[in-house]
Amino acid sequence: MIKDSYFIIGVMSGTSLDGLDLCYVQFEKGSTWQFKILKAETYPYSKYWKDELSRVIHMNSSDLEAFDLSYSTFLAEEINRFIDQNQITELDAVSSHGHTVFHQPERQYTYQIGNMSVLAKLLNRTVVCDFRVQDVTLGGQGAPLVPIGDQLLFSQYHMCLNLGGFSNISYINNDQRIAYDICPVNIVLNIFAQKEGLAYDSEGHLASQGKVNKGLLSKLNSLDYYNLEPPKSLGLEWINHVVLPLMDGFQLSSKDVLCTFVEHIAHQISKVIDMKTNATVLVTGGGAFNSYLMKRIEDKSTNNIVIPTLDIVNYKEALIFGFLGVLKLRNEINCLKSVTGATQDHSSGKIFHP
């Protein structure tokens, strides 16, 4: 039913395996869309789920199907826990991204686990999910999907930059929304922090103690991906097959790798955000808390970088996946061909009822 107010739980699981982001939001439609985050929380993954999600890419098809069911059941348990803990009674739908296992749009293939119809039955709620597949079928990258939210919820900023497992950017160019993945961030930084016994490099402390290896930096900045025109997107397979073997070949200390990779990130991001002059750049995602990374980006860029309130930094993606669900329920466009390269704008996702 089309109405002016929706209560939605947006659910996001990122490639950096931090955990599940759950965001309970009220969206209101007036002359523009407005939102209010009512409750938001991250449920960290246990060691079991981190290990399983790390190795899922190597599973055969029958094991993957069983794991998908297992993960969907786990997802329902965590969402129900969030609903119970926060005593949520008013809820139109749960809108969930799932967790990306494979993303190979050039082969017209993308697969997110946790998007099974059993989710609606276990929650006894309407569920909107599986947002990427339709776009890939229509010839698109299936990513990024957040830019429709940037356009309709955060239009006061010239650019929206997210620093998660990967960094991605969204902005208006020639009256069209353009968006794409820039480079890896936490998905790589976390690997080398974990070699030092840490879950992640808090505030970039380890990276700040290392030295930049100019040879590795040059090789990283020369990777073919950075010369591709958008639309374009990155996946875990590229990290495993291209980036990590390149870095391992230099046999550096973890601190030097981290320092060099931060410099690589800052170079790639500043190159993109400085395409616009006098721009205000909204920065969200876990990388916004990496003060060393943020300083290197700010040192290299001439633009005004804005880090918003904590709830938006932490939960912007979950918030926007909630919004994608609202647009799908209204059968309105939530996926832009100018962003993904699909043959048409469309209303993506599946709706499951209990």
N, C-alpha and C positions, 0 to 999 in steps of 0.2 A: 504493500500500500504506500502511495506517495504521500508524504507528510512533511512538516517543517522542522521537526525535532526528532533526533534519533539518539538512543543510548546504545553504545557499541563497546565491545572489548576488542581491541586490536592486539594481535599476538605476532611477535617477531623472533625468529632464531637466526642469528647471523653466523657467517662463516668462521668468525674468530672463536666460536664455542664458549662465549662468556656465560650464556644461559638463555633463559626465556624471558623476553620483555613482554609484560602484560600492561595494557593501558586502557583504563575505563574512561570513556570520553562521551560528552554530550556535544553533538553537532547540531547547529541551528542554521536554517536557510532563510535569509532575508534578502536584501539587495545583494549581499555577498554571503559566503559561508563563514560562520564563526564557530569556534570550538572552545571547550573548557575541559581540561584534564581533571577528572574527579578523583581518581586513584591510579597509582602506577607503581609497579614493583618489578624487580628482576629476580627470578628464581635461578640461582646458579646451577649448572649441570654438575651432577655427582661425577666422581672419577669413572664409574661404570659407563655413564652416558657419554662423557668426553671420549673415552677410549673407543666405544662402539661407533660414535659418529665420525671419529677420525679414520676408522678402518672400513666404513660402509662402502666407500668408493671401490673397494677391492672384492666386494661380495658378488657371487653369481646371482642370476635372476631369481631363482627360487628362494635363496637366503634373503635377498633384498626384499622380496614380497612379504616374507614373514616378518622381517625387521620393520617394514613400513607399518604393518598392523600393530606391532609391539610399540613403536614410537607414537602412533596415533592414539593408542590406549593411554600411554604415559602422558601425552599432551592433554587429553581429556581430564585426567586426574589432576594435573597441575592447574588447568583452567578452573575446574570445579573447586580446587583449594582456594584459588584467588577469589572466586565468587563468594565462597563461604566466609573466608577471613574478613572480607570487606563488606559482608552483609548486603550484597548487591541483589536488589529485587526488580529493578526496572532495567530491562535488557531486550533490545530488539534483535540483536544478532551478535555472534562471535565472528570476527573476520581475521583469518589466520594466513600467514605467509607459508607456513611449513618450514622445512629445512632443506636447503639445496644440496643434492648429492651429485648430480651431473648437470652441467650447463655447456652444451655444445651447439649453439644456434646455427653455426655454419653447416651442421649436419641435420638441422631441423629437429633438435632433440634437447629437451630440458626436463629435469625430473626433481620434484620436491617431495620428500616424504612427509607424512602427517596430514595429508589432504584426502583421506579416505572418508566415505560416507558414514562410516561407523562413528566418526567424531560427533555428528549431530545426534545420533542415538544415545551415545554415552553421556553427552551433555544435556540431552533433552532440550536442545536449543536449535534455532536456525543458525547454520554455519555458512559463511561465504569464504571460499578458499581457492587454491590452485589457480593463481592469477597469471602465471607465465606461459602456460602451454598454448593457449589460443593465439597469443601474439606470435609465437614461434611458428605455429601452423600457418599464420598469415604472412610469413616471410620476415618477421621481425626478430630482434635480438632477445625479446622476452625480458629485457632489462635496459635501463633501470625503470622501475615502475613508480617511484616516489615523485617524479616531476609534476604529475597532475596535482598533487598536494602542494608542492612548491608554488604552482601557478595560482591555485584557488585559496590557499590558506596563508601563504607567506609572500605575497606579491610585493610587499614593501621593501624587499631586498633585491638588489640587482642580480646576485648570484647566491645559490645555496650549495654549500660544500659539506659533504658528509665524510667523516673520517672513521670508518668502521674496519671490517676485515679488508675491504678495498675502499679507496676514496672515489667518490663520484661527484659530479658537478651538474648543475642545472641552471639555465639562464635563458633569457629571451634573445633571439637573434633574427633580425629581419621579420619581426612579428610572429615568429614561431618559437616554441619552447624546444630548446636543444639540451640534451643530457647524455652523459656517457661515463663509464668508469675511467678514471685517470690512471691509477696505479695501485698496487697492493699497499696496505698499511699494516694493520694489526695482525693479519693472517701470517705475515712474515716476522714482524717484530716479536710476536709472542713465542715463536719457535725458538729464537735465539735467547730470549729471556729465560725460557724453560731449561735451556742447556746450563744455565747458571742457577737452577733450582728455584726460579721465581715463576709465578703464573704469568706475569707480564712485567714490563719495565716501567715501574711507577714513576711518573713525571719525567721519564726519559733519563733517569739517573745513571743507568749503565751506559747508555749511548753517549752521554755527556763526558764520560771518562775515557772513551775510545778515541781513535784517530781515523780520519778519512783515508781510505786507500784509493788513490786516484785511478789506479788501473781498474779496479772493480767498479768504481763509480762510472767511469767512462763506458765500460761494457754494459752496465745496467741502463744507462741513458741512451745507449745505441740499440736497444732491443726493438725489433720490427714493430711491435704493437704501437709504440709511440709515434710512428709515422703514418698510422692508419687514420683515415678520416672517420668521424662519427657518422652513423651510429656504430658503436662498438662496446663490447663488454668483456669482462674477465671472469675466469672460473678457477677453481682449485686445481684442475688438471694442468693449466698453464704454469701455476706456481711449482707443481711437482715435476713437470717435465722440462721447464725452461729456467725458472728463476733459481730454485734451490741448487740444481747441479752446477749452475754458473758460480754461485756464491761458495759452494763447497770446494770448488776447484782452486780457490785462492788460499785455503787453509789458514784463515785468520782467526784471531781470538773472537769470542762472542761480542766483546765490547767494541772491537774495531768493525765487525760486521754491522752491529747496531748503529754505530756512529755513521758509517758509510751509507747504510740504507736510509737513515733519517735524512741525510743530505740528498739522496736520490729522490725521496718523497717530496722534500721541500722544493727541489729543482723542478720536478714535473708539475707540482701544484702551482707554484708561482708563475710558471710559463703559461698555464691555462688561465688563472684568474687575472693576470695582467693583460690579457687580450682586451679587457675593458678598462677604461681610465676612469678615475674618480668613482669607483664602484664600491658599494657596501656589500660585504660578503658575510653571509650567515654561516657559522661553522658549528656543526653538531657531530654527535657520535663519540665513542670512547677516546678517539685520538685527540679530542679537544682538551682532555685532561693531561696530555703529554706535554708539559710545559716546555721541554727542550725542543720538541718537534714544532710546537706553535711558534717559539722564538725564531727558529730557523726559517719558517714560512714567512713570518712577519719581516724578518731581516731582508728577505729576497723580494718581497712584494711591495708595490707602491700603493696598494689599495687599503681601504678601511675594513679591518677584520673584526667581526662582532661575534662574541660567544654569548648566547642568550641564557635564560634561566635554566637551572639544573634539570627540571622536568622535561624541557624541550631538548636540551643536549642529549639526555639519556634516552628519551622515548619518542623522538620525532618519527623514526621509522615505524614503530608500532602504532603510533597515532595515525600516520598516513595510511598504513594498511587497514586500519579501522575505517578511514575515510573512503578507501577504494571499495570496501564492502558496502558502504552507504550508497555510493554511486552505482554499484552493481544492482543493489536492491531497487534503485530508481530506474534501472536500465539506461543510465547515462554514461557518456564516454569517461572511461577511467584510464585509458591507455592511448598514448599519442603517437601517431605514425612518424611525426617529426623527430621524436625521441628514439624510437625503437627501429625504425626503418620498415615497419609493416606496411602492407598495401593500403590500409585504411585505419582511421581512428576507430576504436571499438570499445564496447563494455565487456571487460574480461573477467573471468572467474566463474566458479561453479557455486550454485546455491543448493545446499542440502537441508532438508527439513527432518525433524525427529520422527 
